[in-house]
Amino acid sequence: MTAGTGLIPVHKTDNINKLKSLFPALVHYGNSDMLPMHMPGHKRRADFMGGIGKYDITEIDGFDDLHHPGGILKEAMAAAADLYESDVTYFLVNGSTCGILAAIAAVTKPREKILIVRNCHKAVINAVTLRELDPVYVYPKKCGSLGVTGSVDPEEIRQALAKEKDIRAVVMTSPTYEGVASDIAAIAVLAHNRGIPLIVDAAHGAHFRFGADFPAAALDCGADLVVESLHKTLPSLTQTALLHVKSTLVDDGEVAHQLQIFQSSSPSYLLLASITQCLALMAQDGAKMMATYSENLCSLRQALDRLATVTLLRQETGFFDYDPGKIVFGVEGYGGRDIAALLQSDFHVETEMAAPRYLLAMTSVCDTKETLLRFQTALSRLCHGLPPRKAVSFPNMETVAAEKVMTPAAVRERTWAKRDFRESSHCVAAENLYLYPPGTPLVVAGERISPEIITAIQAYVEMGFMVHGVNDRQLFVVSENMSG
Ligand SMILES: Cc1ncc(COP(=O)(O)O)c(C=O)c1O
């Protein structure tokens, strides 16, 4: 279990005390005789899609407007800001994706340089492309017993900032999909010493704020803009997320402006209600729920540690901190996909992600002692029933620093050619190449495709993984016949 560094808000402000879910208002409206002469087109009919649209409305009187909040949404966002101790918190209904796009656009001008920790989600690269930014990368090393990507070393950030004088912002992911957190406080100081903001993609860290046994929340460590997916680790509907601003370096008016570009002009009230419901619950019972969750995780991890063939990821060398809720494990002699398939077929356990060496079972505060015990029993039975196999060596997927030939935006201006990926060595990639999940680019558009990457892609394809950007063994490269 990680050292207890998480912060729990102690003082409930008036805003937090008033925070209530929007859901009762939707239910009240849905059950009323109000004739809906407004969107959505399903008209809340009970005979349509099993009636799931009953509480699905648009910006009607009394329900405020996400892009120009002045009523219940404004109050709820103020409460969220108090809860997370931000200057401003925005509700997101297009996932962390839209928060990342808006955050990066809000602090950069077209064609400026941005420092990115390269194990980022593709949304970061998409933001770079849209803003025509010039990315400079720092590569965290793979480490730990299962070869996952470790924390980013602040020293590498310091060196990159010292080398490149005109960087406008730093963007990093913490925690990662596998739960590895970095030293945000140290990196925030480095960024602030240069007078630039630190953006943290904490899509997997929305729960940290409420749990003392979890890594510290990015916003509490000095990050300027933090994006958190509520839907990933807290009880909230898919696509719900938060964007927090806590900074003297960021204009929150510009953030709001960018959000009205990247968010739907018809935000779903079911999603908004789910955000308020989730926050009201966490404000009320979050600390207690997280303490129970933490206790249950401890028991689960102890039990999994006793399984002789299981290697369970934990706080390891190369990790600044680690989220114990991410159950990342490998089984000796078996690939992640083998184990995922057996858990699914024989025990009806669906895991989140399978990589060549390991798989990820996600837990959350909504798991109970019983659900975690069911998972533990399934894995234990599976492991005891598996014929022993010698440890296999998996191809080294070490991230090799790629040569950036042009920016991702410049690639969009060029003509492209199709190539068999096995014959694309030294060509410039026209599209990002990545596995999904986790959506972290192996190659970013505009980078030279190295022989090592081709070997890695070959290995992934042979193991049955789908590499996005490679279809029927073909990928797009920047055509060599074009200049400019
Ligand atoms: C690290 C990370 N950042 C951002 C995202 C995007 O989040 P969302 O799906 O909420 O848009 C993901 C999604 O998997 C992610 O893993």
The ligand as a Gaussian input file, in Angstrom:
#p B3LYP/6-31G(d) Opt

LIG

0 1
 C       -4.447000       8.850000     -19.273000
 C       -5.729000       9.189000     -19.987000
 N       -5.990000      10.468000     -20.301000
 C       -7.123000      10.829000     -20.938000
 C       -8.044000       9.894000     -21.313000
 C       -9.302000      10.344000     -22.001000
 O      -10.329000      10.319000     -21.065000
 P      -11.873000      10.271000     -21.471000
 O      -12.121000       8.877000     -21.935000
 O      -12.574000      10.614000     -20.195000
 O      -12.085000      11.268000     -22.548000
 C       -7.815000       8.532000     -21.029000
 C       -8.790000       7.514000     -21.449000
 O       -8.586000       6.354000     -21.457000
 C       -6.624000       8.171000     -20.350000
 O       -6.365000       6.881000     -20.044000

